[in-house]
Amino acid sequence: MLTLALALFPLSTPSARATHTTPRLVEFATWVDALHRQYPSPDRFLIEWARGRLGTPYVLDCQGEGHPPDADPLFTPDRVDCTVFILQAAASRVASTADGLVRGMLAANYRRWRTNGTVDFRDRLHFSEDRLVSSPLFEDITSRVLDADTLVRERVTLNRRPDRSLVMPIGWSREMDVVYRPSSALQVGELNRLPPVCGVLFIKRSNLKFGTLVGHEGLVLHGRILIHASSKQRRVVMEPFVRYARDRDGVVFFRFLPIEPPYHRGSVRSLESRPEPERR
């Protein structure tokens, strides 16, 4: 399957994994490793990781493949946007070396990659709804933690405008149902069912014209606190979750998954045999 994938979508700009490993990333990995040692519980680790990232500058679309068409680095410890913040959290949860963080990012944000770390813009998981079902590091838990009779199911064709044209020139689209809770129906008491830390996608229905239902994402701590990369405040901030959610159309909750054997300490595991993406 990998051979076929590379034949169909050649990664024409080789980039050794070492290219992604910068001095800043090594420094960041040292901090992540210290957190893993101090907080061996995955939930506690992620909570402390998120708190440690408060104040990180917000830069939209700050992460790429390290080569055209998006030459931004694969891992940017010194800047995030809302999605990059979540991706870095997922990678940090399963790794504690620079090499492991790169591999964790590949698992979090790409359908497939070469073992030397080469990735392609077209294989990035550009849409958060798709990422929850395509990446091995995430799992949608909305239907499991919230009452079914209060949920809404909405069909979206990712990466297609209402006129059926592609939003991004990646030769891919996907029709899927998104199940979410309208924010107007959120009850504070039911948030106690959430894990100590989980992710949240905020629904913005007006974004359907851009081929997505998602407008923002972040981390929820203890069902009460939101930590997210804010475009308004231009940094990672902490604020009451319910207050923020009330002004959005809905929410989707997801949890972070481990990988066995883990990426922790930079161990290697290829995930290149995942199903082929649907291309239209």
C-alpha positions in Angstrom: 0.0 0.0 0.0 2.8 2.4 0.8 4.5 1.7 -2.5 1.3 2.5 -4.3 0.8 5.7 -2.3 4.2 7.0 -3.0 3.8 6.2 -6.7 0.5 8.1 -6.9 1.7 11.0 -4.7 5.5 11.2 -4.9 7.2 13.1 -2.2 9.5 14.9 -4.6 11.3 17.1 -2.1 13.4 14.7 0.1 13.8 15.9 3.7 15.7 13.8 6.2 14.1 13.6 9.6 17.1 15.4 11.0 16.0 18.5 9.0 13.0 18.8 11.3 15.2 18.6 14.5 16.2 22.2 15.3 18.0 23.4 18.5 14.8 24.9 19.7 13.0 21.6 19.3 15.7 19.8 21.2 15.3 22.4 24.0 11.6 21.9 23.9 12.0 18.1 24.0 14.1 18.4 27.1 11.3 20.3 28.9 8.8 17.7 27.7 11.0 14.9 29.0 11.2 16.5 32.4 7.4 16.8 32.5 7.1 13.1 31.6 9.4 12.2 34.5 7.7 14.5 37.0 4.1 13.5 35.9 4.0 9.9 34.7 0.2 10.0 34.6 -0.8 11.0 30.9 -3.7 13.2 32.1 -1.6 15.0 34.7 1.2 15.4 32.2 -1.1 17.0 29.6 -2.6 19.3 32.1 0.8 20.6 33.2 2.0 20.7 29.6 -0.9 23.0 28.7 -0.3 25.2 31.7 3.4 25.5 30.7 2.4 26.6 27.3 0.4 29.6 28.5 1.6 32.8 26.8 3.0 31.0 23.7 2.6 33.5 20.8 -0.3 32.9 18.4 0.7 32.8 14.7 -1.8 31.6 12.2 -0.8 28.7 9.9 2.7 28.6 11.5 3.4 24.9 10.9 4.2 23.2 7.5 6.3 20.5 6.0 9.6 22.4 5.8 9.4 22.6 2.0 7.0 24.2 -0.6 4.2 24.7 -0.9 4.3 25.2 2.9 7.9 25.7 4.0 7.1 26.5 7.7 8.8 24.0 10.0 7.1 20.7 10.9 7.2 21.5 14.6 7.3 25.1 15.9 7.8 25.1 19.7 7.9 28.9 19.9 4.5 29.6 18.2 1.1 28.0 17.6 -2.3 28.5 16.3 -5.3 26.7 17.7 -4.8 23.5 15.7 -1.0 23.5 16.1 -1.5 23.8 19.8 -3.6 20.6 19.8 -1.2 18.7 17.5 1.8 19.6 19.7 -0.1 18.4 22.8 -0.8 15.1 21.1 2.8 14.6 20.0 4.2 15.7 23.4 1.9 13.2 25.1 3.5 10.2 23.3 7.1 11.4 23.0 10.0 13.0 24.9 12.8 13.4 22.4 13.1 15.7 19.4 13.0 12.7 17.0 10.0 11.3 18.9 8.1 14.6 18.8 8.6 14.7 15.0 7.2 11.2 14.7 4.4 12.1 17.0 3.5 15.0 14.8 3.5 12.8 11.8 1.0 10.5 13.5 -1.1 13.4 14.6 -1.3 15.3 11.4 -0.6 13.1 8.3 -2.2 10.2 6.5 1.2 8.7 5.6 4.9 9.6 5.4 8.2 8.2 4.5 10.3 6.7 7.3 12.9 9.4 6.9 10.3 12.0 7.9 9.4 13.3 4.5 5.8 14.5 4.3 3.6 16.0 1.7 1.2 19.0 2.0 -1.6 17.0 0.3 -1.4 14.2 2.9 -1.8 16.6 5.9 -5.0 16.2 7.8 -6.2 19.7 7.0 -9.7 19.3 8.6 -10.1 18.7 12.3 -13.3 16.6 11.7 -11.3 14.2 9.5 -8.3 14.2 12.0 -10.5 12.7 14.7 -11.2 9.6 12.6 -8.0 9.4 10.6 -5.2 10.0 13.1 -4.4 7.2 15.7 -3.8 9.8 18.4 -7.4 11.1 18.7 -10.9 9.7 19.4 -14.3 11.5 19.3 -16.0 10.9 22.7 -19.0 13.2 22.3 -21.6 10.5 21.9 -20.1 8.6 24.9 -20.1 11.4 27.4 -23.2 13.4 26.5 -26.9 12.3 26.3 -27.8 11.2 22.8 -31.2 13.1 22.7 -29.4 16.4 23.0 -26.9 15.9 20.1 -27.2 17.1 16.6 -25.9 15.2 13.6 -25.0 17.3 10.6 -23.6 16.2 7.2 -20.6 18.1 5.8 -18.5 17.6 2.7 -15.0 18.5 3.8 -13.0 20.7 1.5 -15.9 21.5 -0.8 -17.8 24.7 -1.1 -21.6 24.7 -1.7 -20.9 24.9 -5.4 -18.9 21.6 -5.1 -15.6 23.3 -5.9 -12.6 22.4 -3.8 -11.5 24.8 -1.1 -7.9 23.5 -1.0 -6.1 22.1 -4.1 -5.3 18.8 -2.5 -7.3 16.4 -4.7 -9.3 15.3 -1.7 -12.7 15.7 -0.1 -14.7 13.6 2.3 -18.4 13.5 3.1 -19.1 12.7 6.8 -21.5 13.2 9.6 -20.4 15.4 12.5 -22.2 14.8 15.9 -22.1 17.8 18.2 -23.9 19.3 21.2 -25.4 22.7 20.5 -23.8 25.1 23.0 -27.2 26.5 24.0 -28.0 23.0 25.4 -24.7 22.6 27.5 -25.3 21.8 31.1 -22.6 22.5 33.6 -23.3 19.3 35.6 -22.8 16.9 32.6 -19.3 18.3 32.1 -18.3 16.2 35.1 -18.4 13.2 32.8 -15.5 14.5 30.8 -12.0 13.1 31.4 -9.7 15.3 33.5 -8.3 16.7 30.2 -9.7 16.4 26.7 -9.9 18.3 23.5 -12.8 20.3 22.1 -13.8 21.4 18.6 -16.0 24.5 18.5 -18.7 24.3 15.8 -19.1 27.3 13.5 -21.9 26.5 11.0 -21.1 29.5 8.8 -17.9 27.8 8.0 -19.8 25.3 5.8 -19.1 27.6 2.9 -15.4 26.7 3.4 -16.1 22.9 3.5 -15.9 22.5 7.3 -18.0 22.8 10.5 -15.1 23.7 12.8 -14.1 27.2 13.7 -11.7 26.7 16.7 -10.3 24.1 19.1 -8.6 23.8 22.4 -8.1 21.8 25.6 -10.7 21.4 28.4 -9.4 20.8 31.9 -11.7 19.2 34.5 -14.7 20.2 32.4 -14.3 23.8 33.6 -11.2 25.5 32.2 -10.4 26.1 28.5 -6.7 26.5 27.4 -6.4 27.5 23.8 -4.4 29.5 21.3 -6.5 32.7 21.0 -6.4 34.6 17.7 -8.0 37.6 19.6 -5.5 37.7 22.4 -2.6 36.5 20.2 -1.3 33.9 22.6 -2.2 30.7 24.5 -4.7 31.7 27.3 -6.8 30.2 30.0 -10.4 31.1 30.6 -13.8 29.6 31.7 -14.9 26.9 29.3 -18.6 27.4 29.5 -18.4 31.1 29.1 -16.4 30.7 25.9 -18.5 27.9 24.5 -21.8 29.8 24.9 -21.0 32.1 22.0 -20.3 29.2 19.7 -22.7 27.0 17.7 -21.7 23.7 19.3 -19.0 21.5 20.7 -17.3 18.2 19.9 -15.2 16.5 22.6 -12.3 14.2 21.9 -9.7 12.4 23.9 -6.0 11.8 23.3 -4.8 8.2 22.6 -1.6 6.5 23.3 0.3 4.4 20.8 1.6 1.0 21.6 4.5 0.6 21.5 4.8 4.3 22.3 6.8 7.0 20.6 8.0 7.9 24.1 11.8 8.4 24.2 11.8 8.5 20.4 11.0 4.8 19.7 10.0 4.0 16.1 6.7 2.7 14.9 5.5 3.0 11.3 1.9 3.8 10.7 2.2 3.8 6.9 -0.3 1.0 6.4 -3.3 3.1 7.3 -6.3 3.1 4.8 -5.9 5.1 1.7 -7.6 8.6 1.8 -10.6 9.1 -0.3 -9.6 11.3 -3.3 -12.1 12.9 -5.6 
